[in-house]
Amino acid sequence: MSEIEPVEDILAIAETWRAAGETVALATVTETWGSSPRPAGSQMAITASGRMAGSVSGGCIEGAVAEAARETITSGVPRLLDFGVTHERAWEVGLACGGKVKVFVEALA
Amino acid sequence: MTPALLAALQAARAAKRPIVRGTRLPDGATILLPDDPAAPPALDAAARAALRADASGTVEIEGENWFLQVFNPPPRLAVIGAVHIAQALAPMAAGLGFGVTVIDPRGAFATKERFPGIEITTAWPDEAMDAFAPDTRSAIVTLTHDPKLDDPALDAALRSPAFYLGALGSRKTHAARLKRLRELGHDEATLARIHGPVGLDIEAVTAPEIALSILAEIVAVRRGATMGQKAAA
């Protein structure tokens, strides 16, 4: 071991991907209620090509967030997503823990 | 967010400057705080408060919703004693996001080969602690078992606002240490800040296990868990 593995820096990863020619979106937890697994400020980077780094939940909603991120990359329009047990798509992408989160999705452009 | 703003944000983080990304919701307009003259004073104040609390969150300013994402510099850990346990502790602490400095004037211990990628200083602990300048986001752990090295570091640490102080050694060793520090003028309330014997009691045996117990205690104290409130022996 010659280097200490740095703590995962999602923004640095997003920059690296963009520098490599990828189209990148960022997803950020902006609000949580109840037993959400990841605090506000938690981030995920997503590319149009399907790469992902980081997390915005314990794995419950990352798929749906990635889908929204790719839509944002295409449209250029940022989105504020709401996830929770009361969400109309709860059966598909609700939080198993019963918490609620808001996730802001934007293109890095 | 534009790539230029992201680059500015990352540059501030690399310079270890506390910074907040303010994001207006839902349109994503971004501003870096504090000290942007274009920001409403209330937003600037909210960003400073978020930095102090070290917590990201949403605020409403002049009818607009802003998400304030806090980027404080990483917490720091000073390890006195470039000993075997330090070789386990330093890289594990770095993995948890701590900026680690290993302090040991004994050049045979404090080598790059033993601590690859870790900042090392061979200054005497009192000088090294002056240079380290512990703040409220700093933890200090002494591991040498040698009063000549541990005591000056603990003396300096006790005069600092560091959030965690830990000292390796048995209860008997620790009692003798407290007696010496008392003679340097530290009162009981101050001495009670030292976690000794260091670490959560997980019956650790090996160097990595002891490092784990120390780091678990540091995390518990930092996050306010009850198990971090163990009274000094």
Interface residues (C-beta under 8 A of the other chain):
Chain A: M1 S2 E3 I4 E5 P6 V7 L11 A12 A14 E15 R18 L26 T28 T30 E31 P39 A40 G41 P78 R79 L80 F104 E106 L108 A109
Chain B: M1 T2 P3 L6 A7 L9 Q10 R13 T23 L25 P26 D27 G28 A55 S56 G57 T58 F67 Q69 V70 P74 P91 A94 G95 L96 G97 P116 G117 I118
